[in-house]
Amino acid sequence: MKIHALFLLSTAMLLAACSSTNVHTDYNPRANFANYQHYQWSADSGADKTVSPFVIEQVKASLKTQLDSGLYKLADKNHDFLVRYYVTQAGDTVDRSPRLGIGLGSFTGNFGVSTSVGVPLGKDKINRNVQIMIDLLDGNTKALSWRGAIVIELDDQDPKVNMDRIDRAVAEIWAEFPPK
């Protein structure tokens, strides 16, 4: 019975960990998002110089797709809000896998001893990460009204993988707008 309960608890924790999102949002609680219908791109959108222009273009294209699917219209004049995006280099992470574990152990009565040694099976892989930030600014005051951000890992070998990751990341951010 204890094993069954432990299995259910560990399964629930695993599912909860898989379903969590890494999107961080903040907003002005006095902003009236129901009035947001027409947008214009903010002139100060962009990225760090260390970020590829292809990544920046994909962020803008993905964001435009999300805006268009939300029935927001691009307007030259009489816009309700400004859309600003920014991409910055985030901290790189080191992936030290795969590794081989060798363990020794004994168990006698209530006493146990174990030892483990990790042996690297190749070079460490440096994962390049970027942070994507999307800001919405009030059309009249130009004050920040909503922000969503996420950090994603880019693939140094396959630009198509990066396009897919950027599309999913922007969609995850946009799914948090408007705030509930």
C-alpha positions in Angstrom: 0.0 0.0 0.0 2.9 2.4 0.8 4.5 1.7 -2.5 1.3 2.5 -4.3 0.9 5.8 -2.5 4.5 6.7 -3.1 4.1 5.9 -6.8 1.0 8.1 -7.1 2.7 11.0 -5.3 5.9 10.8 -7.5 3.7 10.6 -10.6 1.7 13.7 -9.5 4.9 15.6 -8.8 6.4 14.7 -12.2 3.3 15.8 -14.0 3.1 19.1 -12.1 6.8 19.8 -13.0 6.2 19.1 -16.7 3.1 21.3 -16.9 4.7 24.4 -15.3 5.6 27.3 -17.4 8.6 29.5 -17.2 6.8 32.7 -18.3 7.0 35.6 -15.9 4.5 38.4 -16.2 3.7 41.7 -14.5 1.2 44.3 -15.3 -0.4 47.6 -14.2 -3.7 46.6 -12.4 -5.2 50.0 -13.5 -4.7 49.4 -17.2 -7.9 48.7 -19.2 -6.8 45.9 -21.5 -10.4 45.6 -22.9 -9.7 48.8 -24.9 -6.7 47.3 -26.6 -7.7 46.7 -30.3 -5.2 48.6 -32.5 -1.4 48.4 -32.0 1.7 49.9 -33.4 5.3 48.6 -33.1 7.5 50.5 -30.7 10.6 52.0 -32.2 12.8 50.8 -29.4 12.2 47.1 -30.0 15.3 45.0 -30.8 18.0 43.0 -29.1 21.5 42.9 -27.7 24.2 43.0 -30.3 25.2 39.4 -29.3 21.8 38.1 -30.5 21.5 36.9 -34.1 19.3 39.1 -36.4 17.5 35.9 -37.5 16.4 35.3 -33.9 15.1 38.9 -33.7 13.2 38.6 -36.9 11.6 35.3 -35.8 10.5 36.9 -32.5 8.8 39.7 -34.3 7.1 37.4 -36.8 5.9 35.1 -34.1 4.6 38.0 -32.1 2.8 39.4 -35.2 1.1 36.0 -35.7 -0.1 36.0 -32.0 -1.4 39.6 -32.3 -3.2 38.8 -35.6 -4.7 35.6 -34.2 -6.0 37.7 -31.2 -7.8 40.0 -33.6 -5.6 43.0 -32.9 -5.1 45.2 -35.9 -1.9 47.1 -36.9 -2.6 50.8 -37.1 -0.5 53.7 -38.3 -2.5 56.2 -36.3 -5.0 56.0 -33.5 -3.4 53.0 -31.9 -4.5 51.9 -28.4 -1.2 50.3 -27.4 2.4 49.9 -28.5 4.1 46.6 -28.7 7.8 46.4 -27.8 9.9 43.2 -27.8 13.4 42.8 -26.7 15.8 39.8 -26.9 18.9 39.6 -24.7 21.6 37.0 -24.1 20.8 35.1 -20.9 23.3 33.1 -18.9 24.7 30.1 -20.7 24.3 26.7 -19.0 26.7 23.7 -19.1 25.2 20.4 -20.0 27.5 17.8 -18.5 25.5 14.8 -19.7 25.8 12.0 -20.6 27.6 10.5 -17.7 28.1 7.0 -16.5 27.5 6.2 -12.8 29.3 3.3 -11.1 28.0 2.3 -7.7 28.9 -0.1 -5.0 26.7 -0.9 -2.0 25.9 -3.4 0.6 22.9 -3.8 2.9 23.0 -5.8 6.1 20.3 -5.4 8.6 19.7 -1.7 9.1 23.1 -0.6 7.8 23.9 0.4 4.3 26.9 1.8 2.4 27.0 3.0 -1.1 29.5 4.9 -3.3 29.0 6.5 -6.7 31.4 7.9 -9.2 30.4 10.0 -12.3 32.6 9.5 -15.3 32.1 11.9 -18.2 31.4 10.3 -21.6 32.3 13.2 -23.8 32.7 17.0 -23.9 30.5 19.3 -21.9 27.9 21.1 -24.1 27.4 24.8 -23.6 23.7 25.7 -24.0 23.1 29.3 -25.4 20.1 30.9 -23.7 18.2 34.0 -24.6 15.5 35.9 -22.8 12.5 37.1 -24.8 10.6 40.1 -23.3 7.3 41.4 -24.7 6.0 44.8 -23.4 2.7 46.5 -24.0 2.6 50.2 -23.5 -0.4 52.5 -23.3 -1.0 54.3 -26.6 -1.5 57.7 -25.0 0.9 57.8 -22.0 3.5 55.4 -23.4 3.6 53.9 -19.9 4.3 50.2 -19.5 1.0 48.3 -18.9 2.0 44.6 -19.3 5.2 42.6 -19.6 5.8 38.9 -20.3 9.2 37.2 -20.4 10.7 33.8 -20.8 14.2 32.3 -21.1 14.8 29.7 -23.8 17.7 27.6 -25.0 18.8 28.0 -28.6 20.4 25.3 -30.7 23.7 26.2 -32.3 23.4 23.6 -35.0 19.8 23.9 -36.3 18.1 27.2 -37.1 14.8 25.4 -37.8 14.8 24.1 -34.2 15.3 27.7 -33.0 12.4 29.0 -35.1 10.1 26.4 -33.5 11.4 27.1 -30.0 10.9 30.9 -30.5 7.4 30.3 -31.9 6.4 28.2 -28.9 8.0 30.7 -26.4 6.2 33.7 -27.9 2.9 31.7 -27.8 3.5 30.8 -24.2 4.1 34.4 -23.3 1.1 35.6 -25.2 -1.1 33.0 -23.6 -0.7 35.0 -20.4 -2.3 38.1 -21.9 -4.6 39.6 -20.9 -4.0 39.0 -17.2 -6.7 37.1 -15.4 
